[in-house]
């Protein structure tokens, strides 16, 4: 596969002054952060999450390709290296290249982002083989007893690809345990806004949320919601008592 080794360049054409550049750069940061957060917070359907023999979760390569096609059309998986570690492991490397519209906004040409992925797979051997018409136990490490070496290479390549996809784009962060605990998710923020609107008659609710907003994160959000609901319950009781 042909690769473009040209170093990215920047141009300030259309950004005639510092103020205009600052506005563009602030817009770039906002768009970059919002997209990264949105993708990271996407919930992977439970039905497509699988379990490895060692207990870790994973998803099939096809799912990540589908999301890449939607979020970063024009991506490429660039050729890397295939290495055999004795007769037991295969290691594959490759580079994921995506076209990022946010880089184009700053006139970075070409608007590429890349990540070098590495993956491995254990070479699989037949449990039984036939030699001279006799069935015998397969021998681990015997190259003549390997099961479809191409499938082992493909498996290592898929692992390298999925690693690069997650690290570069944050796709399937929930599966690979990479979601940040800093701050709250978009859905959680919308939930708090709904509560403020719903209980607008109680200014104490809005104040409690605003006073604690910078301290709330994914880890303590449910605990904060319990405290908030308790305070709302007290306010409703006090209102009812006054009306009697």
C-alpha positions as CSV (number, residue, x, y, z in Angstrom):
1,X,0.0,0.0,0.0
2,X,1.4,3.4,-0.9
3,X,1.9,5.8,1.9
4,X,2.2,9.5,2.0
5,X,5.4,10.4,3.9
6,X,5.0,14.1,3.4
7,X,5.3,16.1,6.6
8,X,2.2,18.0,7.5
9,X,2.4,21.7,7.0
10,X,0.4,24.6,8.3
11,X,-0.8,27.7,6.5
12,X,-2.2,30.9,8.0
13,X,-4.0,31.7,4.7
14,X,-7.3,33.2,5.7
15,X,-6.1,33.8,9.3
16,X,-4.9,37.4,8.7
17,X,-4.5,38.5,12.3
18,X,-3.9,37.1,15.7
19,X,-7.5,37.7,16.9
20,X,-8.8,35.7,13.9
21,X,-6.3,32.9,14.6
22,X,-7.2,32.8,18.3
23,X,-10.9,32.5,17.4
24,X,-10.2,29.6,15.0
25,X,-8.0,27.9,17.6
26,X,-10.6,28.2,20.3
27,X,-13.2,26.7,18.0
28,X,-10.8,23.9,17.1
29,X,-10.3,23.1,20.8
30,X,-14.0,23.1,21.5
31,X,-14.8,20.9,18.5
32,X,-12.0,18.5,19.3
33,X,-13.0,18.1,22.9
34,X,-16.7,17.7,22.2
35,X,-16.1,15.0,19.6
36,X,-13.6,13.1,21.7
37,X,-16.0,13.2,24.7
38,X,-19.0,12.2,22.6
39,X,-17.2,9.2,21.1
40,X,-15.7,8.1,24.4
41,X,-19.2,8.2,26.1
42,X,-20.9,6.1,23.4
43,X,-22.3,3.0,25.0
44,X,-21.3,-0.2,23.2
45,X,-24.3,-2.6,23.0
46,X,-24.0,-5.4,25.5
47,X,-24.9,-7.9,22.8
48,X,-21.7,-7.3,20.9
49,X,-19.3,-7.3,23.9
50,X,-17.5,-10.6,24.2
51,X,-15.3,-12.1,26.9
52,X,-11.8,-13.4,26.4
53,X,-10.5,-16.5,28.1
54,X,-8.5,-14.3,30.5
55,X,-11.7,-12.5,31.5
56,X,-11.2,-9.2,29.7
57,X,-13.9,-7.7,27.4
58,X,-13.4,-7.2,23.7
59,X,-15.4,-6.4,20.6
60,X,-15.0,-7.7,17.0
61,X,-13.0,-5.7,14.5
62,X,-16.0,-5.2,12.3
63,X,-17.8,-3.0,14.8
64,X,-14.9,-0.7,15.2
65,X,-14.6,-0.4,11.4
66,X,-18.3,0.5,11.1
67,X,-17.8,3.3,13.7
68,X,-14.6,4.5,12.0
69,X,-16.4,4.7,8.6
70,X,-19.1,6.9,10.3
71,X,-16.8,9.2,12.4
72,X,-13.6,9.3,10.3
73,X,-14.4,8.5,6.7
74,X,-11.3,8.0,4.6
75,X,-9.2,6.2,7.2
76,X,-6.4,3.8,6.3
77,X,-4.6,0.9,8.0
78,X,-1.1,1.3,6.8
79,X,1.2,-1.7,6.3
80,X,3.5,-2.6,9.2
81,X,5.7,-5.6,10.1
82,X,5.0,-9.3,10.9
83,X,7.4,-11.0,13.4
84,X,7.5,-14.5,14.6
85,X,8.7,-15.0,18.2
86,X,10.0,-18.6,17.9
87,X,7.2,-21.1,17.1
88,X,4.8,-19.7,19.7
89,X,3.8,-16.1,19.0
90,X,3.1,-13.7,16.1
91,X,3.5,-9.9,16.5
92,X,2.0,-7.5,14.0
93,X,2.4,-3.8,13.8
94,X,0.6,-1.2,11.7
95,X,-0.4,2.4,11.6
96,X,-3.9,3.8,11.7
97,X,-4.3,7.0,9.7
98,X,-7.4,9.1,10.0
99,X,-8.5,12.3,8.2
100,X,-9.5,14.8,10.9
101,X,-11.6,17.7,9.8
102,X,-10.6,19.6,12.9
103,X,-7.0,19.8,11.7
104,X,-8.2,21.1,8.3
105,X,-9.9,23.9,10.2
106,X,-6.4,25.1,11.1
107,X,-5.1,24.6,7.6
108,X,-2.9,21.7,8.6
109,X,-2.1,19.8,5.3
110,X,-2.6,16.9,5.0
111,X,-5.1,16.8,7.9
112,X,-3.9,13.4,9.2
113,X,-3.6,11.9,12.6
114,X,-1.8,8.6,13.1
115,X,-1.2,6.0,15.8
116,X,1.2,3.0,15.7
117,X,-0.6,-0.1,16.9
118,X,0.9,-3.5,18.0
119,X,-0.9,-6.7,18.5
120,X,0.0,-10.4,19.1
121,X,-1.5,-13.8,18.8
122,X,-0.5,-17.2,20.0
123,X,0.3,-19.7,17.2
124,X,-2.3,-22.4,17.2
125,X,-1.4,-26.1,16.8
126,X,-3.5,-29.1,15.9
127,X,-4.4,-31.4,18.8
128,X,-4.2,-34.4,16.6
129,X,-2.5,-35.2,13.3
130,X,-2.1,-38.2,11.0
131,X,1.4,-39.4,10.0
132,X,1.9,-42.4,7.9
133,X,-1.8,-43.3,8.2
134,X,-1.6,-43.2,12.0
135,X,-3.4,-40.6,14.2
136,X,-1.0,-39.1,16.8
137,X,-1.1,-36.2,19.2
138,X,-0.1,-32.8,17.7
139,X,3.1,-31.3,18.9
140,X,3.2,-27.7,20.1
141,X,6.2,-26.0,18.4
142,X,6.3,-28.4,15.5
143,X,5.8,-26.1,12.3
144,X,4.2,-29.0,10.5
145,X,1.4,-29.1,13.0
146,X,0.4,-25.4,12.8
147,X,-3.3,-24.6,12.1
148,X,-3.7,-22.1,9.2
149,X,-0.8,-19.7,9.9
150,X,-2.6,-17.0,7.9
151,X,-5.4,-17.0,10.5
152,X,-2.9,-16.5,13.3
153,X,-1.4,-13.5,11.4
154,X,-4.9,-12.0,10.8
155,X,-5.7,-12.4,14.5
156,X,-2.6,-10.5,15.5
157,X,-3.3,-7.8,12.9
158,X,-6.9,-7.4,14.2
159,X,-5.5,-6.9,17.7
160,X,-3.1,-4.3,16.5
161,X,-5.8,-2.5,14.6
162,X,-8.3,-2.5,17.5
163,X,-5.6,-1.2,19.8
164,X,-4.8,1.7,17.4
165,X,-8.5,2.5,16.8
166,X,-9.2,2.8,20.5
167,X,-6.1,4.9,21.4
168,X,-6.4,7.3,18.5
169,X,-10.1,7.8,18.3
170,X,-11.5,6.7,21.8
171,X,-13.9,4.3,20.0
172,X,-15.2,1.6,22.5
173,X,-13.6,3.4,25.5
174,X,-16.2,1.8,27.7
175,X,-15.2,-1.7,26.6
176,X,-11.4,-1.2,27.1
177,X,-11.7,0.8,30.4
178,X,-10.4,4.1,29.0
179,X,-13.3,6.4,29.9
180,X,-12.1,9.3,32.0
181,X,-13.4,9.8,35.5
182,X,-12.7,13.6,35.2
183,X,-15.9,15.6,34.9
184,X,-19.3,14.3,34.0
185,X,-20.7,12.9,30.8
186,X,-23.0,14.7,28.4
187,X,-26.0,12.6,29.5
188,X,-25.2,13.4,33.2
189,X,-25.0,17.1,32.5
190,X,-28.3,17.0,30.6
191,X,-29.8,15.2,33.6
192,X,-28.7,18.0,36.0
193,X,-30.1,20.6,33.6
194,X,-33.5,18.8,33.6
195,X,-33.6,18.7,37.4
196,X,-32.8,22.5,37.6
197,X,-35.7,23.1,35.1
198,X,-38.1,20.7,36.8
199,X,-37.5,22.2,40.3
200,X,-37.1,25.8,39.3
201,X,-39.4,26.8,42.2
202,X,-36.5,25.8,44.5
203,X,-33.5,28.0,43.9
204,X,-31.6,25.9,46.5
205,X,-31.5,23.0,44.0
206,X,-29.8,25.1,41.3
207,X,-27.4,26.5,43.9
208,X,-26.5,23.0,45.2
209,X,-25.7,21.8,41.6
210,X,-23.7,24.9,40.7
211,X,-21.7,24.8,44.0
212,X,-20.8,21.1,43.4
213,X,-20.5,21.0,39.6
214,X,-16.7,21.1,39.4
215,X,-16.5,18.3,42.1
216,X,-18.8,15.9,40.4
217,X,-17.4,13.1,38.2
218,X,-18.3,9.7,36.8
219,X,-17.2,8.0,40.1
220,X,-19.3,10.1,42.5
221,X,-22.2,11.1,40.3
222,X,-24.7,8.6,41.6
223,X,-23.8,9.5,45.2
224,X,-24.4,13.2,44.5
225,X,-27.7,12.4,42.9
226,X,-28.9,10.6,46.0
227,X,-27.9,13.6,48.2
228,X,-29.6,15.9,45.7
229,X,-32.8,13.9,45.7
230,X,-32.8,13.9,49.5
231,X,-32.5,17.7,49.6
232,X,-35.3,18.0,47.0
233,X,-37.5,15.8,49.2
234,X,-36.8,18.0,52.2
235,X,-37.7,21.1,50.2
236,X,-41.0,19.6,49.0
237,X,-41.9,18.6,52.6
238,X,-41.1,22.1,53.9
239,X,-43.3,23.6,51.1
240,X,-46.1,21.3,51.9
241,X,-46.0,22.1,55.7
242,X,-46.1,25.8,54.9
243,X,-49.1,25.4,52.7
244,X,-51.1,23.6,55.4
